Amino acid sequence: MAEVLTKAGVLLAMIALGYVFKRARLFGRSDCETVSKLVFRLTLPCAAVTAFSEGFQQDLTLYLVMVLGLASDVLLWAGAFLATRRRGEEVRAFYTQNVSGYNIGAFTLPFVQSFLGSSGVVTACMFDMGNALMCTGGNYAITSTLMGKMEGGRLKTFLRRLFSSVTIDTYLVLLVLGSMHVSLPGPVLAFAERVGAANPFLSMIMIGMMMEFSFEADSVKKAALTLGIRYAAATAFSLFFYYALPIPLEIRQILVLLSFSPIPSMSPYFTEQICSDGSLSGFTASFSFVISVACITALIITMGIGV
């Protein structure tokens, strides 16, 4: 247990370091954007390359994991949309964009990478492929359409946003290469291994730099309801994944961890685009980071992962 707590504590300390440096004005908005670009365009794709080269096996279970990633998002989005059908557009927009979706690549993946290695990263990446269809613009596009705010060319914009993501493109290329049993050259793998090793550090620093806290009563109430719904659903999903699915234990454990991932980094942007409160979304996402750290650490200890 001491080793598990040490690893989790190190990741948490990295988040705290990013937040403290931002509050001390050693990091500014431009620095956060730079680190984000490094994570999503370099270290995260390299971590995925290393994981797929070491841990990918042609297994239908991994494709099931991808479907579960998409299905989880769709269920959360549908629940939020139906539950707010008699509420105002701003309320409906806020809940649909913040109840659904998971921040896996920048948040949960570093935990999986630290505790479960390459095979765990492959599973997380497959889940993230399904998740990405919704959290990179899918739930925004659907909500905009059903609320009558869809403009011409929105589908094209969504597809461009999805496939212009270096991370998603990397997942797809690695999946195709793995399915064809094609290996990348040794120098490429050596480069990816060295750069990908920096992913947990840069991702956690980035999360710390993104955190914003405000304690207005109305904001806290709305954020608390959103987080309550998310983590109640996470509990239900994790119980289903762990006890009902006839798949290997390690994959079930990873699915449980992924269920408790925080709100996606893009949610504040999409929330603001549909005439809602982007700053409140950022505030809610910040609290979700803290809760997810506690939940994932507790689950790692409870399930004996990395022991």
C-alpha positions in Angstrom: 0.0 0.0 0.0 2.9 2.4 0.8 4.1 2.1 -2.8 0.6 2.8 -4.2 0.2 5.8 -1.9 3.6 7.1 -3.0 2.8 6.9 -6.7 -0.6 8.5 -6.2 0.9 11.2 -3.9 3.6 12.0 -6.6 0.9 12.5 -9.2 -1.2 14.7 -6.8 1.9 16.7 -5.9 2.5 17.4 -9.7 -1.1 18.8 -9.9 -0.6 20.9 -6.8 2.7 22.2 -8.2 1.0 23.4 -11.4 -1.7 25.1 -9.4 0.7 26.8 -7.0 2.9 28.0 -9.9 -0.1 29.5 -11.6 -1.3 31.2 -8.4 2.2 32.6 -7.9 2.1 33.9 -11.5 5.1 31.8 -12.5 2.8 30.3 -15.2 0.4 32.3 -17.2 -2.4 31.5 -19.7 0.0 31.2 -22.6 2.2 28.7 -20.6 -0.9 26.5 -20.0 -1.7 26.6 -23.7 1.9 25.6 -24.5 1.9 22.7 -22.1 -1.5 21.6 -23.4 -0.1 21.5 -26.9 2.9 19.5 -25.7 0.6 16.9 -24.0 -2.0 16.5 -26.7 0.3 16.7 -29.7 3.4 15.0 -28.4 3.7 13.2 -25.1 0.3 11.6 -25.1 0.6 10.3 -28.6 4.1 9.0 -27.8 2.8 7.3 -24.7 0.1 5.6 -26.9 2.7 4.5 -29.4 4.9 2.9 -26.7 1.8 1.2 -25.2 0.5 -0.2 -28.4 4.0 -1.5 -29.4 4.3 -3.4 -26.1 0.8 -4.3 -25.1 -1.6 -4.5 -28.1 -3.1 -7.8 -28.9 -5.7 -8.6 -31.5 -8.6 -9.1 -29.1 -12.3 -8.4 -29.6 -12.5 -7.4 -25.9 -10.6 -4.2 -26.8 -13.2 -3.3 -29.5 -15.9 -3.9 -26.8 -14.0 -1.4 -24.6 -14.2 1.2 -27.4 -18.0 0.6 -27.7 -18.4 1.0 -23.9 -16.6 4.3 -24.1 -19.1 5.7 -26.6 -22.1 4.0 -24.9 -21.2 5.5 -21.5 -21.1 9.0 -23.0 -24.3 8.6 -24.9 -26.2 7.4 -21.9 -25.0 10.3 -19.7 -25.8 12.8 -22.4 -29.3 11.3 -23.0 -30.0 11.3 -19.3 -29.0 14.9 -18.9 -31.0 16.0 -22.0 -34.2 14.2 -21.0 -34.0 15.3 -17.3 -33.7 19.0 -18.4 -36.5 18.9 -21.1 -38.6 21.3 -19.1 -35.8 23.6 -18.1 -34.4 26.7 -19.9 -31.9 26.4 -22.8 -29.0 27.6 -20.7 -29.6 25.0 -18.0 -30.1 22.2 -20.6 -26.9 23.3 -22.4 -24.9 23.3 -19.2 -25.9 19.8 -18.0 -25.6 18.1 -21.4 -22.0 19.4 -21.8 -20.8 18.7 -18.3 -22.5 15.5 -17.2 -21.3 13.6 -20.3 -17.7 12.8 -21.3 -14.5 11.8 -19.7 -11.0 13.5 -19.4 -9.0 10.4 -20.0 -5.9 11.3 -22.1 -4.7 14.2 -19.9 -5.9 12.8 -16.5 -6.8 9.1 -16.0 -4.3 7.8 -18.5 -1.2 9.0 -16.5 -2.6 7.0 -13.5 -3.1 3.9 -15.6 0.4 4.5 -17.2 2.0 4.7 -13.7 0.2 1.7 -12.1 -0.6 -0.7 -15.0 1.9 -0.1 -17.7 1.5 -0.6 -21.5 -1.4 -3.1 -21.5 -3.4 -0.8 -19.3 -2.7 2.2 -21.5 -3.9 0.3 -24.6 -7.2 -0.4 -22.8 -7.6 3.2 -21.7 -6.8 4.4 -25.3 -9.5 2.1 -26.8 -12.1 3.5 -24.3 -10.9 7.0 -25.1 -11.5 6.4 -28.8 -15.2 5.8 -28.2 -15.3 8.6 -25.6 -13.7 11.1 -28.0 -16.6 10.8 -30.5 -18.8 12.6 -27.9 -16.5 14.8 -25.9 -14.6 16.3 -28.8 -17.8 17.8 -30.2 -20.4 15.0 -30.6 -22.5 15.9 -27.6 -22.2 19.6 -28.6 -23.3 18.9 -32.2 -26.3 16.8 -31.1 -27.4 19.3 -28.4 -27.1 22.2 -30.8 -29.2 20.4 -33.4 -31.9 19.4 -31.0 -32.0 22.9 -29.5 -32.3 24.5 -32.9 -28.9 26.1 -32.8 -27.2 24.0 -35.5 -25.8 26.1 -38.3 -24.8 24.8 -41.7 -21.6 23.0 -41.9 -21.6 22.0 -38.2 -21.1 18.3 -39.1 -18.1 19.2 -41.2 -16.7 21.3 -38.3 -17.2 18.4 -35.9 -15.4 15.9 -38.2 -12.6 18.3 -38.8 -12.2 18.9 -35.1 -12.3 15.1 -34.4 -9.8 14.1 -37.1 -7.5 17.1 -36.6 -6.7 15.8 -33.1 -3.2 14.3 -33.1 -4.2 12.0 -30.3 -7.2 10.5 -32.0 -5.3 10.2 -35.3 -2.5 8.4 -33.4 -5.1 6.0 -31.8 -6.6 5.2 -35.2 -3.2 4.6 -37.0 -2.0 2.4 -34.1 -5.2 0.4 -34.2 -4.9 -0.2 -37.9 -1.2 -1.1 -37.7 -1.8 -3.4 -34.7 -4.6 -5.1 -36.6 -2.3 -5.7 -39.5 0.5 -6.8 -37.2 2.8 -4.0 -38.5 5.5 -2.8 -36.2 7.0 0.6 -36.1 10.8 1.0 -36.7 13.1 0.8 -33.6 14.2 4.4 -33.7 10.6 5.6 -33.7 9.8 3.4 -30.7 12.9 4.6 -28.8 11.9 8.2 -29.4 8.3 7.6 -28.4 9.3 5.7 -25.2 11.5 8.6 -24.1 9.0 11.4 -24.9 6.0 9.4 -23.7 7.7 8.9 -20.3 7.1 12.7 -19.7 3.4 12.4 -20.2 2.3 11.8 -16.6 4.4 14.8 -15.4 3.3 17.3 -18.1 -0.4 16.1 -17.9 -0.6 16.6 -14.2 1.2 20.0 -14.3 -1.4 21.0 -17.0 -4.3 19.9 -14.9 -3.0 22.0 -12.0 -2.6 25.0 -14.3 -6.2 24.6 -15.5 -7.8 24.5 -12.1 -10.0 27.5 -11.1 -12.0 27.8 -7.9 -14.8 30.3 -7.0 -17.2 29.9 -4.1 -20.3 31.8 -5.0 -23.3 30.0 -3.5 -25.2 29.6 -6.8 -22.2 28.3 -8.6 -21.4 25.8 -5.8 -25.0 24.5 -5.9 -25.1 24.0 -9.6 -21.6 22.4 -9.6 -22.5 20.1 -6.8 -25.6 18.8 -8.6 -23.5 18.2 -11.8 -20.8 16.4 -9.9 -23.3 14.4 -7.9 -24.9 13.1 -11.1 -21.6 12.3 -12.7 -20.2 10.3 -9.8 -23.5 8.5 -9.1 -23.4 7.4 -12.7 -19.7 6.5 -12.3 -20.6 4.3 -9.4 -23.3 2.6 -11.4 -21.1 2.1 -14.4 -18.2 0.8 -12.4 -20.4 -1.8 -10.6 -21.7 -3.0 -14.0 -18.2 -3.1 -15.6 -16.7 -5.0 -12.6 -19.4 -7.5 -11.8 -21.4 -8.0 -15.0 -18.8 -8.1 -17.8 -17.3 -11.5 -18.7 -13.8 -10.1 -19.5 -10.4 -10.2 -17.9 -10.0 -8.8 -14.4 -7.4 -6.2 -15.4 -9.6 -4.7 -18.1 -12.5 -4.6 -15.6 -10.3 -2.8 -13.1 -9.3 -0.2 -15.7 -12.9 0.4 -16.8 -13.7 1.1 -13.1 -10.9 3.7 -13.0 -12.0 5.3 -16.3 -15.6 5.6 -15.0 -14.4 8.1 -12.4 -12.5 10.3 -14.9 -13.2 14.1 -14.5 -15.0 16.5 -16.8 -13.3 16.8 -20.2 -11.1 19.8 -20.8 -13.2 20.9 -23.8 -16.4 21.1 -21.9 -16.1 24.8 -20.8 -15.5 25.8 -24.4 -18.6 23.9 -25.8 -20.7 25.0 -22.8 -20.0 28.7 -23.7 -20.7 28.0 -27.4 -24.3 27.1 -26.6 -25.2 30.3 -24.7 -24.3 28.9 -21.3 -21.8 29.7 -18.6 -18.3 28.6 -19.6 -16.7 29.9 -16.4 -19.1 27.8 -14.3 -18.2 24.8 -16.4 -14.5 25.5 -15.7 -15.2 25.8 -12.0 -17.1 22.5 -12.0 -14.3 20.8 -13.9 -11.7 22.0 -11.4 -13.6 20.3 -8.6 -14.1 17.2 -10.6 -10.3 16.9 -10.9 -10.0 16.9 -7.1 -12.8 14.4 -6.6 -11.4 12.1 -9.3 -7.9 12.1 -7.7 -9.5 10.9 -4.4 -11.8 8.3 -6.0 -9.2 6.8 -8.3 -6.5 6.6 -5.6 -9.0 4.9 -3.3 -10.0 2.5 -6.0 -6.4 1.6 -6.8 -5.8 0.8 -3.2 -9.1 -1.1 -2.8 -8.6 -3.2 -5.9 -5.0 -3.8 -5.1 -3.7 -2.4 -8.4 0.0 -2.1 -8.6 0.6 -4.0 -5.4 
